[in-house]
């Protein structure tokens, strides 16, 4: 078991290579053309606060005058 304490990093590398190979195999199974043809609709983007936030959270005295 002395070799295990000296060469533990080789076992970690073998494990990582195995994980990498399994990920590559699984990614090859994905049919990206079929997914893109039947992809779900995206919800609307919520960057425009004036459309989504109708509440008036600002006190009147702190508001800049137009």
CHARMM-style PDB file with segment names, atoms N, HN, CA, C and O in Angstrom:
ATOM      1  N   UNK     1       0.812  -1.196   0.000  1.00  0.00      PROA
ATOM      2  CA  UNK     1       0.000   0.000   0.000  1.00  0.00      PROA
ATOM      3  C   UNK     1       0.858   1.264   0.000  1.00  0.00      PROA
ATOM      4  O   UNK     1       0.333   2.377   0.006  1.00  0.00      PROA
ATOM      5  N   UNK     2       2.131   1.090  -0.006  1.00  0.00      PROA
ATOM      6  HN  UNK     2       2.557   0.185  -0.011  1.00  0.00      PROA
ATOM      7  CA  UNK     2       3.020   2.250  -0.051  1.00  0.00      PROA
ATOM      8  C   UNK     2       2.913   2.967  -1.392  1.00  0.00      PROA
ATOM      9  O   UNK     2       3.063   4.186  -1.470  1.00  0.00      PROA
ATOM     10  N   UNK     3       2.653   2.198  -2.442  1.00  0.00      PROA
ATOM     11  HN  UNK     3       2.531   1.208  -2.379  1.00  0.00      PROA
ATOM     12  CA  UNK     3       2.522   2.818  -3.761  1.00  0.00      PROA
ATOM     13  C   UNK     3       1.298   3.717  -3.839  1.00  0.00      PROA
ATOM     14  O   UNK     3       1.283   4.688  -4.596  1.00  0.00      PROA
ATOM     15  N   UNK     4       0.254   3.390  -3.043  1.00  0.00      PROA
ATOM     16  HN  UNK     4       0.267   2.602  -2.428  1.00  0.00      PROA
ATOM     17  CA  UNK     4      -0.959   4.196  -3.046  1.00  0.00      PROA
ATOM     18  C   UNK     4      -0.707   5.583  -2.466  1.00  0.00      PROA
ATOM     19  O   UNK     4      -1.265   6.568  -2.949  1.00  0.00      PROA
ATOM     20  N   UNK     5       0.110   5.664  -1.458  1.00  0.00      PROA
ATOM     21  HN  UNK     5       0.563   4.864  -1.065  1.00  0.00      PROA
ATOM     22  CA  UNK     5       0.412   6.970  -0.880  1.00  0.00      PROA
ATOM     23  C   UNK     5       1.332   7.786  -1.786  1.00  0.00      PROA
ATOM     24  O   UNK     5       1.309   9.016  -1.747  1.00  0.00      PROA
ATOM     25  N   UNK     6       2.140   7.110  -2.601  1.00  0.00      PROA
ATOM     26  HN  UNK     6       2.159   6.111  -2.633  1.00  0.00      PROA
ATOM     27  CA  UNK     6       3.043   7.834  -3.493  1.00  0.00      PROA
ATOM     28  C   UNK     6       2.370   8.244  -4.798  1.00  0.00      PROA
ATOM     29  O   UNK     6       2.651   9.314  -5.338  1.00  0.00      PROA
ATOM     30  N   UNK     7       1.470   7.380  -5.309  1.00  0.00      PROA
ATOM     31  HN  UNK     7       1.242   6.511  -4.870  1.00  0.00      PROA
ATOM     32  CA  UNK     7       0.906   7.597  -6.635  1.00  0.00      PROA
ATOM     33  C   UNK     7      -0.611   7.770  -6.612  1.00  0.00      PROA
ATOM     34  O   UNK     7      -1.298   7.307  -7.523  1.00  0.00      PROA
ATOM     35  N   UNK     8      -1.133   8.424  -5.595  1.00  0.00      PROA
ATOM     36  HN  UNK     8      -0.575   8.800  -4.855  1.00  0.00      PROA
ATOM     37  CA  UNK     8      -2.564   8.639  -5.497  1.00  0.00      PROA
ATOM     38  C   UNK     8      -3.065   9.542  -6.616  1.00  0.00      PROA
ATOM     39  O   UNK     8      -4.217   9.430  -7.035  1.00  0.00      PROA
ATOM     40  N   UNK     9      -2.227  10.417  -7.092  1.00  0.00      PROA
ATOM     41  HN  UNK     9      -1.291  10.508  -6.752  1.00  0.00      PROA
ATOM     42  CA  UNK     9      -2.631  11.362  -8.127  1.00  0.00      PROA
ATOM     43  C   UNK     9      -2.902  10.658  -9.468  1.00  0.00      PROA
ATOM     44  O   UNK     9      -3.662  11.160 -10.297  1.00  0.00      PROA
ATOM     45  N   UNK    10      -2.271   9.490  -9.670  1.00  0.00      PROA
ATOM     46  HN  UNK    10      -1.653   9.082  -8.997  1.00  0.00      PROA
ATOM     47  CA  UNK    10      -2.553   8.735 -10.898  1.00  0.00      PROA
ATOM     48  C   UNK    10      -3.983   8.205 -10.864  1.00  0.00      PROA
ATOM     49  O   UNK    10      -4.668   8.205 -11.886  1.00  0.00      PROA
ATOM     50  N   UNK    11      -4.434   7.755  -9.699  1.00  0.00      PROA
ATOM     51  HN  UNK    11      -3.877   7.755  -8.869  1.00  0.00      PROA
ATOM     52  CA  UNK    11      -5.817   7.295  -9.569  1.00  0.00      PROA
ATOM     53  C   UNK    11      -6.804   8.429  -9.812  1.00  0.00      PROA
ATOM     54  O   UNK    11      -7.860   8.222 -10.409  1.00  0.00      PROA
ATOM     55  N   UNK    12      -6.460   9.623  -9.351  1.00  0.00      PROA
ATOM     56  HN  UNK    12      -5.602   9.791  -8.866  1.00  0.00      PROA
ATOM     57  CA  UNK    12      -7.330  10.775  -9.582  1.00  0.00      PROA
ATOM     58  C   UNK    12      -7.377  11.092 -11.077  1.00  0.00      PROA
ATOM     59  O   UNK    12      -8.445  11.406 -11.603  1.00  0.00      PROA
ATOM     60  N   UNK    13      -6.252  11.017 -11.762  1.00  0.00      PROA
ATOM     61  HN  UNK    13      -5.384  10.762 -11.336  1.00  0.00      PROA
ATOM     62  CA  UNK    13      -6.220  11.269 -13.200  1.00  0.00      PROA
ATOM     63  C   UNK    13      -7.033  10.227 -13.972  1.00  0.00      PROA
ATOM     64  O   UNK    13      -7.752  10.573 -14.909  1.00  0.00      PROA
ATOM     65  N   UNK    14      -6.924   8.961 -13.584  1.00  0.00      PROA
ATOM     66  HN  UNK    14      -6.340   8.680 -12.822  1.00  0.00      PROA
ATOM     67  CA  UNK    14      -7.700   7.905 -14.240  1.00  0.00      PROA
ATOM     68  C   UNK    14      -9.187   8.149 -14.036  1.00  0.00      PROA
ATOM     69  O   UNK    14      -9.979   7.963 -14.960  1.00  0.00      PROA
ATOM     70  N   UNK    15      -9.573   8.561 -12.840  1.00  0.00      PROA
ATOM     71  HN  UNK    15      -8.930   8.712 -12.089  1.00  0.00      PROA
ATOM     72  CA  UNK    15     -10.971   8.874 -12.560  1.00  0.00      PROA
ATOM     73  C   UNK    15     -11.462  10.036 -13.426  1.00  0.00      PROA
ATOM     74  O   UNK    15     -12.548   9.966 -14.001  1.00  0.00      PROA
ATOM     75  N   UNK    16     -10.667  11.100 -13.519  1.00  0.00      PROA
ATOM     76  HN  UNK    16      -9.785  11.157 -13.051  1.00  0.00      PROA
ATOM     77  CA  UNK    16     -11.068  12.258 -14.315  1.00  0.00      PROA
ATOM     78  C   UNK    16     -11.147  11.930 -15.798  1.00  0.00      PROA
ATOM     79  O   UNK    16     -12.028  12.436 -16.493  1.00  0.00      PROA
ATOM     80  N   UNK    17     -10.244  11.093 -16.293  1.00  0.00      PROA
ATOM     81  HN  UNK    17      -9.528  10.682 -15.729  1.00  0.00      PROA
ATOM     82  CA  UNK    17     -10.306  10.671 -17.693  1.00  0.00      PROA
ATOM     83  C   UNK    17     -11.566   9.860 -17.935  1.00  0.00      PROA
ATOM     84  O   UNK    17     -12.205  10.013 -18.976  1.00  0.00      PROA
ATOM     85  N   UNK    18     -11.935   9.001 -16.995  1.00  0.00      PROA
ATOM     86  HN  UNK    18     -11.416   8.877 -16.150  1.00  0.00      PROA
ATOM     87  CA  UNK    18     -13.167   8.226 -17.122  1.00  0.00      PROA
ATOM     88  C   UNK    18     -14.395   9.112 -17.146  1.00  0.00      PROA
ATOM     89  O   UNK    18     -15.309   8.885 -17.938  1.00  0.00      PROA
ATOM     90  N   UNK    19     -14.429  10.120 -16.287  1.00  0.00      PROA
ATOM     91  HN  UNK    19     -13.686  10.305 -15.643  1.00  0.00      PROA
ATOM     92  CA  UNK    19     -15.549  11.055 -16.279  1.00  0.00      PROA
ATOM     93  C   UNK    19     -15.620  11.803 -17.603  1.00  0.00      PROA
ATOM     94  O   UNK    19     -16.701  11.982 -18.164  1.00  0.00      PROA
ATOM     95  N   UNK    20     -14.471  12.238 -18.098  1.00  0.00      PROA
ATOM     96  HN  UNK    20     -13.593  12.092 -17.643  1.00  0.00      PROA
ATOM     97  CA  UNK    20     -14.424  12.970 -19.360  1.00  0.00      PROA
ATOM     98  C   UNK    20     -14.910  12.111 -20.523  1.00  0.00      PROA
ATOM     99  O   UNK    20     -15.646  12.591 -21.385  1.00  0.00      PROA
ATOM    100  N   UNK    21     -14.507  10.855 -20.552  1.00  0.00      PROA
ATOM    101  HN  UNK    21     -13.909  10.464 -19.852  1.00  0.00      PROA
ATOM    102  CA  UNK    21     -14.963   9.967 -21.624  1.00  0.00      PROA
ATOM    103  C   UNK    21     -16.468   9.729 -21.559  1.00  0.00      PROA
ATOM    104  O   UNK    21     -17.130   9.686 -22.596  1.00  0.00      PROA
ATOM    105  N   UNK    22     -17.016   9.573 -20.357  1.00  0.00      PROA
ATOM    106  HN  UNK    22     -16.478   9.608 -19.515  1.00  0.00      PROA
ATOM    107  CA  UNK    22     -18.463   9.389 -20.225  1.00  0.00      PROA
ATOM    108  C   UNK    22     -19.227  10.637 -20.656  1.00  0.00      PROA
ATOM    109  O   UNK    22     -20.297  10.534 -21.256  1.00  0.00      PROA
ATOM    110  N   UNK    23     -18.689  11.800 -20.358  1.00  0.00      PROA
ATOM    111  HN  UNK    23     -17.820  11.884 -19.870  1.00  0.00      PROA
ATOM    112  CA  UNK    23     -19.341  13.042 -20.783  1.00  0.00      PROA
ATOM    113  C   UNK    23     -19.329  13.144 -22.303  1.00  0.00      PROA
ATOM    114  O   UNK    23     -20.331  13.532 -22.904  1.00  0.00      PROA
ATOM    115  N   UNK    24     -18.221  12.805 -22.925  1.00  0.00      PROA
ATOM    116  HN  UNK    24     -17.407  12.489 -22.437  1.00  0.00      PROA
ATOM    117  CA  UNK    24     -18.127  12.861 -24.383  1.00  0.00      PROA
ATOM    118  C   UNK    24     -19.102  11.877 -25.018  1.00  0.00      PROA
ATOM    119  O   UNK    24     -19.758  12.207 -26.006  1.00  0.00      PROA
ATOM    120  N   UNK    25     -19.204  10.665 -24.459  1.00  0.00      PROA
ATOM    121  HN  UNK    25     -18.670  10.397 -23.656  1.00  0.00      PROA
ATOM    122  CA  UNK    25     -20.153   9.681 -24.979  1.00  0.00      PROA
ATOM    123  C   UNK    25     -21.592  10.178 -24.873  1.00  0.00      PROA
ATOM    124  O   UNK    25     -22.376  10.025 -25.810  1.00  0.00      PROA
ATOM    125  N   UNK    26     -21.938  10.774 -23.730  1.00  0.00      PROA
ATOM    126  HN  UNK    26     -21.301  10.898 -22.969  1.00  0.00      PROA
ATOM    127  CA  UNK    26     -23.299  11.276 -23.549  1.00  0.00      PROA
ATOM    128  C   UNK    26     -23.590  12.455 -24.465  1.00  0.00      PROA
ATOM    129  O   UNK    26     -24.712  12.588 -24.953  1.00  0.00      PROA
ATOM    130  N   UNK    27     -22.617  13.301 -24.706  1.00  0.00      PROA
ATOM    131  HN  UNK    27     -21.705  13.193 -24.310  1.00  0.00      PROA
ATOM    132  CA  UNK    27     -22.837  14.443 -25.588  1.00  0.00      PROA
ATOM    133  C   UNK    27     -22.986  14.018 -27.042  1.00  0.00      PROA
ATOM    134  O   UNK    27     -23.648  14.701 -27.824  1.00  0.00      PROA
ATOM    135  N   UNK    28     -22.379  12.901 -27.408  1.00  0.00      PROA
ATOM    136  HN  UNK    28     -21.841  12.347 -26.774  1.00  0.00      PROA
ATOM    137  CA  UNK    28     -22.546  12.405 -28.778  1.00  0.00      PROA
ATOM    138  C   UNK    28     -23.959  11.891 -29.017  1.00  0.00      PROA
ATOM    139  O   UNK    28     -24.425  11.871 -30.157  1.00  0.00      PROA
ATOM    140  N   UNK    29     -24.641  11.477 -27.963  1.00  0.00      PROA
ATOM    141  HN  UNK    29     -24.262  11.494 -27.038  1.00  0.00      PROA
ATOM    142  CA  UNK    29     -26.010  10.971 -28.095  1.00  0.00      PROA
ATOM    143  C   UNK    29     -27.031  12.083 -28.297  1.00  0.00      PROA
ATOM    144  O   UNK    29     -28.136  11.824 -28.773  1.00  0.00      PROA
ATOM    145  N   UNK    30     -26.682  13.308 -27.945  1.00  0.00      PROA
ATOM    146  HN  UNK    30     -25.784  13.519 -27.558  1.00  0.00      PROA
ATOM    147  CA  UNK    30     -27.622  14.418 -28.042  1.00  0.00      PROA
ATOM    148  C   UNK    30     -27.809  14.788 -29.505  1.00  0.00      PROA
ATOM    149  O   UNK    30     -26.839  15.016 -30.228  1.00  0.00      PROA
ATOM    150  N   UNK    31     -29.062  14.845 -29.932  1.00  0.00      PROA
ATOM    151  HN  UNK    31     -29.849  14.659 -29.345  1.00  0.00      PROA
ATOM    152  CA  UNK    31     -29.377  15.242 -31.298  1.00  0.00      PROA
ATOM    153  C   UNK    31     -29.737  16.721 -31.284  1.00  0.00      PROA
ATOM    154  O   UNK    31     -30.890  17.077 -31.041  1.00  0.00      PROA
ATOM    155  N   UNK    32     -28.769  17.575 -31.541  1.00  0.00      PROA
ATOM    156  HN  UNK    32     -27.832  17.286 -31.738  1.00  0.00      PROA
ATOM    157  CA  UNK    32     -28.981  19.006 -31.422  1.00  0.00      PROA
ATOM    158  C   UNK    32     -29.914  19.538 -32.504  1.00  0.00      PROA
ATOM    159  O   UNK    32     -30.618  20.518 -32.265  1.00  0.00      PROA
ATOM    160  N   UNK    33     -29.942  18.931 -33.673  1.00  0.00      PROA
ATOM    161  HN  UNK    33     -29.370  18.135 -33.867  1.00  0.00      PROA
ATOM    162  CA  UNK    33     -30.844  19.393 -34.729  1.00  0.00      PROA
ATOM    163  C   UNK    33     -32.305  19.134 -34.352  1.00  0.00      PROA
ATOM    164  O   UNK    33     -33.175  19.966 -34.613  1.00  0.00      PROA
ATOM    165  N   UNK    34     -32.567  17.988 -33.744  1.00  0.00      PROA
ATOM    166  HN  UNK    34     -31.860  17.313 -33.532  1.00  0.00      PROA
ATOM    167  CA  UNK    34     -33.928  17.682 -33.315  1.00  0.00      PROA
ATOM    168  C   UNK    34     -34.355  18.617 -32.186  1.00  0.00      PROA
ATOM    169  O   UNK    34     -35.502  19.061 -32.145  1.00  0.00      PROA
ATOM    170  N   UNK    35     -33.436  18.914 -31.275  1.00  0.00      PROA
ATOM    171  HN  UNK    35     -32.504  18.554 -31.308  1.00  0.00      PROA
ATOM    172  CA  UNK    35     -33.762  19.824 -30.173  1.00  0.00      PROA
ATOM    173  C   UNK    35     -34.051  21.229 -30.697  1.00  0.00      PROA
ATOM    174  O   UNK    35     -35.010  21.869 -30.266  1.00  0.00      PROA
ATOM    175  N   UNK    36     -33.220  21.711 -31.631  1.00  0.00      PROA
ATOM    176  HN  UNK    36     -32.441  21.191 -31.982  1.00  0.00      PROA
ATOM    177  CA  UNK    36     -33.429  23.052 -32.158  1.00  0.00      PROA
ATOM    178  C   UNK    36     -34.720  23.151 -32.960  1.00  0.00      PROA
ATOM    179  O   UNK    36     -35.343  24.211 -33.005  1.00  0.00      PROA
ATOM    180  N   UNK    37     -35.120  22.062 -33.588  1.00  0.00      PROA
ATOM    181  HN  UNK    37     -34.613  21.201 -33.552  1.00  0.00      PROA
ATOM    182  CA  UNK    37     -36.373  22.080 -34.340  1.00  0.00      PROA
ATOM    183  C   UNK    37     -37.582  22.118 -33.406  1.00  0.00      PROA
ATOM    184  O   UNK    37     -38.610  22.699 -33.755  1.00  0.00      PROA
ATOM    185  N   UNK    38     -37.473  21.511 -32.230  1.00  0.00      PROA
ATOM    186  HN  UNK    38     -36.638  21.039 -31.946  1.00  0.00      PROA
ATOM    187  CA  UNK    38     -38.595  21.430 -31.288  1.00  0.00      PROA
ATOM    188  C   UNK    38     -38.304  22.140 -29.971  1.00  0.00      PROA
ATOM    189  O   UNK    38     -38.809  21.730 -28.926  1.00  0.00      PROA
ATOM    190  N   UNK    39     -37.504  23.190 -30.006  1.00  0.00      PROA
ATOM    191  HN  UNK    39     -37.094  23.523 -30.855  1.00  0.00      PROA
ATOM    192  CA  UNK    39     -37.139  23.839 -28.743  1.00  0.00      PROA
ATOM    193  C   UNK    39     -38.332  24.582 -28.149  1.00  0.00      PROA
ATOM    194  O   UNK    39     -39.195  25.072 -28.878  1.00  0.00      PROA
ATOM    195  N   UNK    40     -38.372  24.661 -26.822  1.00  0.00      PROA
ATOM    196  HN  UNK    40     -37.672  24.263 -26.230  1.00  0.00      PROA
ATOM    197  CA  UNK    40     -39.490  25.344 -26.164  1.00  0.00      PROA
ATOM    198  C   UNK    40     -39.368  26.857 -26.320  1.00  0.00      PROA
ATOM    199  O   UNK    40     -38.276  27.388 -26.524  1.00  0.00      PROA
ATOM    200  N   UNK    41     -40.493  27.532 -26.220  1.00  0.00      PROA
ATOM    201  HN  UNK    41     -41.379  27.101 -26.054  1.00  0.00      PROA
ATOM    202  CA  UNK    41     -40.501  28.986 -26.312  1.00  0.00      PROA
ATOM    203  C   UNK    41     -39.875  29.583 -25.054  1.00  0.00      PROA
ATOM    204  O   UNK    41     -40.084  29.083 -23.948  1.00  0.00      PROA
ATOM    205  N   UNK    42     -39.110  30.650 -25.232  1.00  0.00      PROA
ATOM    206  HN  UNK    42     -38.940  31.055 -26.130  1.00  0.00      PROA
ATOM    207  CA  UNK    42     -38.499  31.327 -24.102  1.00  0.00      PROA
ATOM    208  C   UNK    42     -39.485  32.303 -23.484  1.00  0.00      PROA
ATOM    209  O   UNK    42     -40.268  32.925 -24.202  1.00  0.00      PROA
ATOM    210  N   UNK    43     -39.461  32.447 -22.162  1.00  0.00      PROA
ATOM    211  HN  UNK    43     -38.825  31.941 -21.579  1.00  0.00      PROA
ATOM    212  CA  UNK    43     -40.317  33.466 -21.545  1.00  0.00      PROA
ATOM    213  C   UNK    43     -39.791  34.856 -21.904  1.00  0.00      PROA
ATOM    214  O   UNK    43     -38.631  34.991 -22.294  1.00  0.00      PROA
ATOM    215  N   UNK    44     -40.620  35.884 -21.777  1.00  0.00      PROA
ATOM    216  HN  UNK    44     -41.562  35.775 -21.460  1.00  0.00      PROA
ATOM    217  CA  UNK    44     -40.145  37.231 -22.113  1.00  0.00      PROA
ATOM    218  C   UNK    44     -39.015  37.669 -21.183  1.00  0.00      PROA
ATOM    219  O   UNK    44     -38.971  37.304 -20.009  1.00  0.00      PROA
ATOM    220  N   UNK    45     -38.130  38.440 -21.730  1.00  0.00      PROA
ATOM    221  HN  UNK    45     -38.165  38.737 -22.684  1.00  0.00      PROA
ATOM    222  CA  UNK    45     -36.993  38.925 -20.949  1.00  0.00      PROA
ATOM    223  C   UNK    45     -37.453  40.036 -20.023  1.00  0.00      PROA
ATOM    224  O   UNK    45     -38.241  40.889 -20.432  1.00  0.00      PROA
ATOM    225  N   UNK    46     -36.981  40.046 -18.794  1.00  0.00      PROA
ATOM    226  HN  UNK    46     -36.341  39.353 -18.462  1.00  0.00      PROA
ATOM    227  CA  UNK    46     -37.499  40.972 -17.797  1.00  0.00      PROA
ATOM    228  C   UNK    46     -36.519  42.106 -17.505  1.00  0.00      PROA
ATOM    229  O   UNK    46     -36.253  42.400 -16.340  1.00  0.00      PROA
ATOM    230  N   UNK    47     -35.993  42.729 -18.515  1.00  0.00      PROA
ATOM    231  HN  UNK    47     -36.210  42.490 -19.461  1.00  0.00      PROA
ATOM    232  CA  UNK    47     -35.105  43.861 -18.287  1.00  0.00      PROA
ATOM    233  C   UNK    47     -35.834  45.190 -18.233  1.00  0.00      PROA
ATOM    234  O   UNK    47     -35.355  46.125 -17.591  1.00  0.00      PROA
ATOM    235  N   UNK    48     -36.951  45.295 -18.875  1.00  0.00      PROA
ATOM    236  HN  UNK    48     -37.340  44.536 -19.397  1.00  0.00      PROA
ATOM    237  CA  UNK    48     -37.685  46.559 -18.925  1.00  0.00      PROA
ATOM    238  C   UNK    48     -38.541  46.684 -17.672  1.00  0.00      PROA
ATOM    239  O   UNK    48     -39.634  46.122 -17.606  1.00  0.00      PROA
ATOM    240  N   UNK    49     -38.056  47.407 -16.694  1.00  0.00      PROA
ATOM    241  HN  UNK    49     -37.168  47.863 -16.747  1.00  0.00      PROA
ATOM    242  CA  UNK    49     -38.776  47.521 -15.424  1.00  0.00      PROA
ATOM    243  C   UNK    49     -40.066  48.302 -15.567  1.00  0.00      PROA
ATOM    244  O   UNK    49     -40.999  48.088 -14.793  1.00  0.00      PROA
ATOM    245  N   UNK    50     -40.146  49.200 -16.535  1.00  0.00      PROA
ATOM    246  HN  UNK    50     -39.388  49.374 -17.164  1.00  0.00      PROA
ATOM    247  CA  UNK    50     -41.368  49.977 -16.679  1.00  0.00      PROA
ATOM    248  C   UNK    50     -42.532  49.110 -17.132  1.00  0.00      PROA
ATOM    249  O   UNK    50     -43.685  49.450 -16.865  1.00  0.00      PROA
ATOM    250  N   UNK    51     -42.266  48.007 -17.805  1.00  0.00      PROA
ATOM    251  HN  UNK    51     -41.330  47.730 -18.022  1.00  0.00      PROA
ATOM    252  CA  UNK    51     -43.352  47.135 -18.246  1.00  0.00      PROA
ATOM    253  C   UNK    51     -43.762  46.152 -17.151  1.00  0.00      PROA
ATOM    254  O   UNK    51     -44.920  45.740 -17.095  1.00  0.00      PROA
ATOM    255  N   UNK    52     -42.840  45.780 -16.296  1.00  0.00      PROA
ATOM    256  HN  UNK    52     -41.899  46.115 -16.342  1.00  0.00      PROA
ATOM    257  CA  UNK    52     -43.101  44.716 -15.325  1.00  0.00      PROA
ATOM    258  C   UNK    52     -43.406  45.251 -13.933  1.00  0.00      PROA
ATOM    259  O   UNK    52     -44.136  44.613 -13.176  1.00  0.00      PROA
ATOM    260  N   UNK    53     -42.867  46.398 -13.589  1.00  0.00      PROA
ATOM    261  HN  UNK    53     -42.274  46.917 -14.204  1.00  0.00      PROA
ATOM    262  CA  UNK    53     -43.030  46.921 -12.241  1.00  0.00      PROA
ATOM    263  C   UNK    53     -43.913  48.151 -12.286  1.00  0.00      PROA
ATOM    264  O   UNK    53     -43.436  49.253 -12.555  1.00  0.00      PROA
ATOM    265  N   UNK    54     -45.193  47.969 -12.025  1.00  0.00      PROA
ATOM    266  HN  UNK    54     -45.581  47.073 -11.807  1.00  0.00      PROA
ATOM    267  CA  UNK    54     -46.127  49.085 -12.053  1.00  0.00      PROA
ATOM    268  C   UNK    54     -46.239  49.796 -10.710  1.00  0.00      PROA
ATOM    269  O   UNK    54     -46.867  50.850 -10.609  1.00  0.00      PROA
ATOM    270  N   UNK    55     -45.635  49.222  -9.690  1.00  0.00      PROA
ATOM    271  HN  UNK    55     -45.124  48.366  -9.772  1.00  0.00      PROA
ATOM    272  CA  UNK    55     -45.721  49.834  -8.371  1.00  0.00      PROA
ATOM    273  C   UNK    55     -44.832  51.062  -8.314  1.00  0.00      PROA
ATOM    274  O   UNK    55     -43.772  51.111  -8.938  1.00  0.00      PROA
ATOM    275  N   UNK    56     -45.275  52.041  -7.563  1.00  0.00      PROA
ATOM    276  HN  UNK    56     -46.136  52.001  -7.056  1.00  0.00      PROA
ATOM    277  CA  UNK    56     -44.488  53.253  -7.386  1.00  0.00      PROA
ATOM    278  C   UNK    56     -43.806  53.173  -6.021  1.00  0.00      PROA
ATOM    279  O   UNK    56     -44.413  53.491  -4.999  1.00  0.00      PROA
ATOM    280  N   UNK    57     -42.553  52.750  -6.008  1.00  0.00      PROA
ATOM    281  HN  UNK    57     -42.059  52.491  -6.838  1.00  0.00      PROA
ATOM    282  CA  UNK    57     -41.839  52.548  -4.760  1.00  0.00      PROA
ATOM    283  C   UNK    57     -41.112  53.801  -4.287  1.00  0.00      PROA
ATOM    284  O   UNK    57     -40.674  53.855  -3.137  1.00  0.00      PROA
ATOM    285  N   UNK    58     -40.973  54.801  -5.140  1.00  0.00      PROA
ATOM    286  HN  UNK    58     -41.328  54.757  -6.073  1.00  0.00      PROA
ATOM    287  CA  UNK    58     -40.192  55.988  -4.797  1.00  0.00      PROA
ATOM    288  C   UNK    58     -41.057  57.001  -4.051  1.00  0.00      PROA
ATOM    289  O   UNK    58     -42.194  57.266  -4.443  1.00  0.00      PROA
ATOM    290  N   UNK    59     -40.519  57.555  -2.992  1.00  0.00      PROA
ATOM    291  HN  UNK    59     -39.596  57.340  -2.673  1.00  0.00      PROA
ATOM    292  CA  UNK    59     -41.249  58.675  -2.360  1.00  0.00      PROA
ATOM    293  C   UNK    59     -41.235  59.881  -3.300  1.00  0.00      PROA
ATOM    294  O   UNK    59     -40.325  60.036  -4.114  1.00  0.00      PROA
ATOM    295  N   UNK    60     -42.245  60.723  -3.178  1.00  0.00      PROA
ATOM    296  HN  UNK    60     -42.984  60.598  -2.516  1.00  0.00      PROA
ATOM    297  CA  UNK    60     -42.375  61.847  -4.098  1.00  0.00      PROA
ATOM    298  C   UNK    60     -41.260  62.877  -3.934  1.00  0.00      PROA
ATOM    299  O   UNK    60     -40.843  63.465  -4.932  1.00  0.00      PROA
ATOM    300  N   UNK    61     -40.759  63.123  -2.729  1.00  0.00      PROA
ATOM    301  HN  UNK    61     -41.097  62.646  -1.918  1.00  0.00      PROA
ATOM    302  CA  UNK    61     -39.751  64.158  -2.535  1.00  0.00      PROA
ATOM    303  C   UNK    61     -38.380  63.747  -3.075  1.00  0.00      PROA
ATOM    304  O   UNK    61     -37.566  64.621  -3.375  1.00  0.00      PROA
ATOM    305  N   UNK    62     -38.098  62.449  -3.207  1.00  0.00      PROA
ATOM    306  HN  UNK    62     -38.759  61.740  -2.963  1.00  0.00      PROA
ATOM    307  CA  UNK    62     -36.794  62.002  -3.699  1.00  0.00      PROA
ATOM    308  C   UNK    62     -36.757  61.905  -5.219  1.00  0.00      PROA
ATOM    309  O   UNK    62     -35.694  61.674  -5.796  1.00  0.00      PROA
ATOM    310  N   UNK    63     -37.883  62.076  -5.863  1.00  0.00      PROA
ATOM    311  HN  UNK    63     -38.746  62.264  -5.394  1.00  0.00      PROA
ATOM    312  CA  UNK    63     -37.935  61.940  -7.307  1.00  0.00      PROA
ATOM    313  C   UNK    63     -37.371  63.171  -7.991  1.00  0.00      PROA
ATOM    314  O   UNK    63     -37.656  64.299  -7.590  1.00  0.00      PROA
ATOM    315  N   UNK    64     -36.572  62.953  -9.024  1.00  0.00      PROA
ATOM    316  HN  UNK    64     -36.341  62.036  -9.350  1.00  0.00      PROA
ATOM    317  CA  UNK    64     -36.096  64.127  -9.784  1.00  0.00      PROA
ATOM    318  C   UNK    64     -37.248  64.769 -10.546  1.00  0.00      PROA
ATOM    319  O   UNK    64     -38.150  64.089 -11.035  1.00  0.00      PROA
ATOM    320  N   UNK    65     -37.195  66.074 -10.633  1.00  0.00      PROA
ATOM    321  HN  UNK    65     -36.462  66.626 -10.235  1.00  0.00      PROA
ATOM    322  CA  UNK    65     -38.254  66.786 -11.348  1.00  0.00      PROA
ATOM    323  C   UNK    65     -37.950  66.820 -12.810  1.00  0.00      PROA
ATOM    324  O   UNK    65     -36.792  66.930 -13.212  1.00  0.00      PROA
ATOM    325  N   UNK    66     -38.983  66.726 -13.610  1.00  0.00      PROA
ATOM    326  HN  UNK    66     -39.924  66.637 -13.283  1.00  0.00      PROA
ATOM    327  CA  UNK    66     -38.822  66.729 -15.071  1.00  0.00      PROA
ATOM    328  C   UNK    66     -38.797  68.121 -15.610  1.00  0.00      PROA
ATOM    329  OT1 UNK    66     -38.669  68.313 -16.819  1.00  0.00      PROA
TER     330      UNK     66
END
